[in-house]
Amino acid sequence: MSALMRQPAALNDKGTFGFFDDLQWYISPHLWTTTGDTNTTVTITANAVGGVAALNTATATDNDQVMMVTTNATYKFAANCDIEFVARCAQSEANTDDANWAVGLSSDLTTDFLLDNGAGPDTNHSGVVIFKVDGGDKLKCHTSVGATQYTTESVTTANTGTTYNEYKVKATAQGDGNVRTTFFVNDQPLRDSNGRAISHTVTHTDALSMKAGAIVKAGGSNSEVLSVDYIGAFQRR
């Protein structure tokens, strides 16, 4: 009698879908699509060990923005569907605190997802992101379904050099029509000014499908670069 086939690992994990990308190569459009203003770029950094994508606003024009986003929107807040997003990034400020950047998931990852002049994320979308804005140096946490939005500033200062941090967001279905989002840096929860771990709760009834991505936007007349070492997102079916 022939031996039974050993079940492939992928079949053991079929209850979860998603991707993890070490960014050793980058083609747009493929898994990723580059979206941005004129002359902005997303390129793989030459000879970077493990692969690094450099998002560069390039033209040194205030409010120019560039992002790498998944070509299709395949994630959604829903009952019994937990989501986890992760990205390891570094950002060197061109001028003290001018850079705007964000990582996470949104239904509206278009050219002006991060609004001009440090105004933060879009005011009407489904999404969950960690971000930083022009004129500030603290990481902020943002969750949205439509125009219902929660934004909480953490006490954690954004990195401003070549040191990489791992940013993670989780969305956990609560079983009552709501989703709870939580936020982490290097596996430590982001905390508010009272020392509490930041979390938001939103109703998923009207949630839209979301893309995963990373974004950087100039906050002055200097180009800004967000370096992404790896990025991934998974959701329970």
Secondary structure as GFF3:
##gff-version 3
##sequence-region A 1 237
A	DSSP	alpha_helix	9	12	.	.	.	ID=ss1
A	DSSP	beta_strand	16	21	.	.	.	ID=ss2
A	DSSP	beta_strand	32	36	.	.	.	ID=ss3
A	DSSP	beta_strand	41	44	.	.	.	ID=ss4
A	DSSP	beta_strand	53	56	.	.	.	ID=ss5
A	DSSP	beta_strand	65	70	.	.	.	ID=ss6
A	DSSP	beta_strand	83	91	.	.	.	ID=ss7
A	DSSP	beta_strand	100	106	.	.	.	ID=ss8
A	DSSP	beta_strand	114	115	.	.	.	ID=ss9
A	DSSP	three_ten_helix	116	118	.	.	.	ID=ss10
A	DSSP	beta_strand	120	121	.	.	.	ID=ss11
A	DSSP	beta_strand	127	132	.	.	.	ID=ss12
A	DSSP	beta_strand	138	145	.	.	.	ID=ss13
A	DSSP	beta_strand	148	157	.	.	.	ID=ss14
A	DSSP	beta_strand	165	173	.	.	.	ID=ss15
A	DSSP	beta_strand	178	185	.	.	.	ID=ss16
A	DSSP	beta_strand	188	189	.	.	.	ID=ss17
A	DSSP	beta_strand	199	203	.	.	.	ID=ss18
A	DSSP	beta_strand	211	217	.	.	.	ID=ss19
A	DSSP	beta_strand	225	236	.	.	.	ID=ss20
###
